């Protein structure tokens, strides 16, 4: 199954609107920032935290960039 179709069906099942292509790109960028700054595990968890926060994706990207340098 193509990812776009899976995402659409998952969003439907979850009762939310499927993300736009621009949102998918921003989500992947956020996941990439988290994974490269830490470990691969950080990517899905960062996206989950971002979704729970309700903050816009551009704001989450800024937060992730700030966190990325700190150990």
Secondary structure, 3 states (H helix, E strand, C coil): CCHHHHHHHHHHHHCCCCCCHHHHHHHHHHHHHHHHHCCHHHHHHHHHHHHHHCCCHHHHHHHHHHHHCCC
